[in-house]
Structures are given as C-alpha cells and as structure tokens.
Amino acid sequence: MKGGAEDRLMRALHDEHAPALSFYALRLTNGDRARAEDVVQETLLRAWRHPRVLDQRDGSARAWLFTVARRIAIDGWRSAAARSEVPTDIPPELSEPDGTERAVQGWLVADALDELSARHREVLGLCFFQGLSVADAAVRLGVAEGTVKSRTHYALRALRLVLEEKGVTR
C-alpha cells in the first residue's frame, strides 16, 4: 500500500472508529481522559503499523481496535499497579460487567466464522451453537459420525488460525 492510499485509509479508520474507541478507552481508564487519549493514540499507531487492519471490513477492524485498546489499558494498569501498590483493609468495589467484552468477542468470532468454508461453519453451528451431538449432527448433515468429528476438528483448527491472524491470542 502506498503512502497516499494508506493515509486515506488511516484517516477513514480514525474518522469511523475514533469516537467509539475514545469512549471505550475512557471506560477502560476509569474516566482518566489523558490516559484514554494515550490508549487511543497507541491503538491507532498499532493499526498504522499493521496495514492489514486498514483493509478489513467495518466490524472486524473495530473489533481489532477494541481488543488492542483493552490490552494497552491492561498493560498500563499492570505497570502502574506494580509501581504504586497501596495496602488497604477495605476491599475494592466489584464492578458490574457491562457486556462490552462479550460484544467484542462476539464480533471477532462472527467475523472469523465468515472466513471459514461453508461446511466448517455448518458443522460448528450444529455442534457448538445449536448444541447437537455428533450423532444428531451426522443425521442432519447426512454424513457419517466420523465425518462430523473430522470436520469439527478441522473447523476448530481453521477458526483458531483465523483468530490468530486477527491478533487474538489465548
């Protein structure tokens, strides 16, 4: 990708995702605007360093950006916590899950599933999302149980590779 095209894609990525990313970063940093701006800036810098992100469809680029922002915030929190740990006898308040993490994971998995073959998507849909047994999936697909097991194995392997390409690690 050449400079002008890359600049336009980066600007489009920023214009489309920066407001949502800023809001998300602000939540990750407990309202610390300066830290949130640093998280957004570092996230976009990493996107610029990985041009394949610039070419992704809307949902997958946003999911990648949110995942990177979360990791940057966690890394910052860990390094700050290690430097300024304060003992106390009062436990911290428990935060309520807001569903953001689950939504980002859902975007990533849905986008990764779109990149699998139709047979792999079909067997994963039956066995994991609909909860069918191998025997029931085999009947529904009209194939042997061993074929369902084999397809499931290779589908999960392909899904893992696609997720790793998108920057998702274990």
C-alpha positions as CSV (number, residue, x, y, z in Angstrom):
1,M,0.0,0.0,0.0
2,K,1.5,3.3,-1.0
3,G,1.6,6.5,1.2
4,G,-1.4,8.4,-0.2
5,A,-3.8,5.4,-0.2
6,E,-2.6,4.3,3.3
7,D,-3.1,7.8,4.6
8,R,-6.6,7.9,3.3
9,L,-7.4,4.5,4.8
10,M,-5.9,5.5,8.1
11,R,-7.9,8.8,8.2
12,A,-11.1,6.8,7.3
13,L,-10.3,4.3,10.0
14,H,-9.8,7.2,12.5
15,D,-12.9,9.1,11.4
16,E,-15.1,6.0,11.6
17,H,-13.9,4.4,14.8
18,A,-12.1,7.0,17.0
19,P,-15.3,8.3,18.7
20,A,-16.4,4.8,19.8
21,L,-12.8,3.9,20.6
22,S,-12.3,7.0,22.7
23,F,-15.5,6.3,24.7
24,Y,-14.4,2.7,25.2
25,A,-10.9,3.8,26.3
26,L,-12.4,6.3,28.7
27,R,-14.3,3.5,30.4
28,L,-11.1,1.3,30.5
29,T,-9.2,4.1,32.2
30,N,-11.9,4.9,34.8
31,G,-12.5,8.3,33.3
32,D,-8.9,9.4,33.0
33,R,-9.1,11.4,29.8
34,A,-5.3,11.8,29.4
35,R,-4.7,8.1,29.8
36,A,-7.7,7.3,27.4
37,E,-6.2,9.6,24.8
38,D,-2.9,7.8,25.1
39,V,-4.7,4.4,24.7
40,V,-6.5,5.6,21.6
41,Q,-3.3,7.1,20.1
42,E,-1.3,3.9,20.8
43,T,-4.1,1.8,19.3
44,L,-4.3,3.8,16.1
45,L,-0.5,3.7,15.9
46,R,-0.5,-0.1,16.1
47,A,-3.2,-0.1,13.4
48,W,-1.0,2.0,11.2
49,R,1.9,-0.4,11.8
50,H,-0.3,-3.3,10.8
51,P,-1.7,-2.2,7.4
52,R,-3.8,-5.4,7.0
53,V,-6.1,-3.9,9.7
54,L,-6.8,-0.9,7.4
55,D,-8.2,-3.2,4.7
56,Q,-10.6,-5.0,7.0
57,R,-14.4,-4.7,6.8
58,D,-16.1,-2.4,9.4
59,G,-16.9,-4.9,12.1
60,S,-13.6,-6.7,12.1
61,A,-11.5,-3.5,12.2
62,R,-13.5,-2.2,15.1
63,A,-13.2,-5.4,17.0
64,W,-9.4,-5.5,16.4
65,L,-9.1,-1.9,17.6
66,F,-11.2,-2.6,20.7
67,T,-9.1,-5.7,21.5
68,V,-5.8,-3.8,21.1
69,A,-7.1,-0.9,23.2
70,R,-8.2,-3.2,26.0
71,R,-4.7,-4.9,26.0
72,I,-3.0,-1.5,26.1
73,A,-5.1,-0.4,29.0
74,I,-4.5,-3.6,30.9
75,D,-0.7,-3.3,30.3
76,G,-0.8,0.2,31.6
77,W,-2.8,-0.8,34.6
78,R,-0.4,-3.6,35.4
79,S,2.7,-1.5,35.2
80,A,1.1,1.3,37.3
81,A,-0.2,-1.2,39.8
82,A,3.3,-2.7,40.2
83,R,4.8,0.8,40.9
84,S,2.1,2.2,43.2
85,E,0.6,-0.7,45.2
86,V,-1.1,0.6,48.3
87,P,-2.1,-1.9,51.0
88,T,-5.6,-1.4,52.5
89,D,-8.1,-3.3,54.7
90,I,-11.0,-2.2,52.6
91,P,-11.8,-4.4,49.6
92,P,-12.4,-2.6,46.3
93,E,-15.9,-2.3,44.9
94,L,-16.8,-5.0,42.5
95,S,-17.5,-3.8,39.0
96,E,-20.6,-4.9,37.2
97,P,-20.0,-6.5,33.8
98,D,-21.3,-4.2,31.0
99,G,-21.2,-6.7,28.2
100,T,-18.6,-4.8,26.2
101,E,-16.0,-7.6,26.4
102,R,-18.6,-10.2,25.3
103,A,-19.7,-8.0,22.4
104,V,-16.2,-7.6,21.2
105,Q,-15.6,-11.3,21.4
106,G,-18.8,-11.9,19.5
107,W,-17.7,-9.6,16.7
108,L,-14.4,-11.3,16.5
109,V,-15.8,-14.8,16.4
110,A,-18.6,-13.9,13.9
111,D,-16.1,-12.3,11.6
112,A,-13.7,-15.3,11.9
113,L,-16.6,-17.7,11.2
114,D,-17.4,-15.8,8.0
115,E,-13.9,-16.7,6.7
116,L,-14.4,-20.4,7.1
117,S,-15.7,-22.7,4.5
118,A,-19.5,-23.4,4.4
119,R,-19.0,-27.0,5.6
120,H,-16.9,-25.9,8.6
121,R,-19.4,-23.1,9.5
122,E,-22.2,-25.6,9.2
123,V,-20.7,-28.3,11.5
124,L,-19.7,-25.7,14.1
125,G,-23.1,-24.2,14.0
126,L,-24.8,-27.5,14.6
127,C,-22.4,-28.9,17.3
128,F,-21.5,-25.7,19.2
129,F,-24.2,-23.1,18.7
130,Q,-27.2,-25.5,18.4
131,G,-25.7,-28.0,20.9
132,L,-26.4,-31.1,18.7
133,S,-24.4,-34.3,19.5
134,V,-22.1,-35.7,16.9
135,A,-24.7,-38.4,16.1
136,D,-27.5,-35.8,15.7
137,A,-25.3,-33.6,13.5
138,A,-24.4,-36.5,11.3
139,V,-28.1,-37.4,10.8
140,R,-28.9,-33.7,10.0
141,L,-26.0,-33.4,7.5
142,G,-26.5,-36.9,6.0
143,V,-22.9,-38.0,6.7
144,A,-21.1,-40.4,8.9
145,E,-20.3,-39.5,12.5
146,G,-16.6,-39.8,11.8
147,T,-17.0,-37.1,9.1
148,V,-18.7,-34.8,11.6
149,K,-15.8,-35.4,14.1
150,S,-13.2,-34.7,11.3
151,R,-14.9,-31.6,10.1
152,T,-15.3,-30.3,13.6
153,H,-11.6,-30.9,14.3
154,Y,-10.5,-29.1,11.1
155,A,-13.1,-26.3,11.5
156,L,-11.8,-25.5,15.0
157,R,-8.3,-25.6,13.7
158,A,-9.1,-23.2,10.9
159,L,-11.1,-20.9,13.3
160,R,-8.1,-20.8,15.6
161,L,-5.8,-19.8,12.7
162,V,-8.2,-17.0,11.6
163,L,-8.5,-15.7,15.1
164,E,-4.7,-15.7,15.5
165,E,-4.4,-13.8,12.2
166,K,-6.7,-11.2,13.7
167,G,-4.5,-10.8,16.7
168,V,-6.5,-12.9,19.2
169,T,-4.3,-15.0,21.4
170,R,-5.1,-17.4,24.1
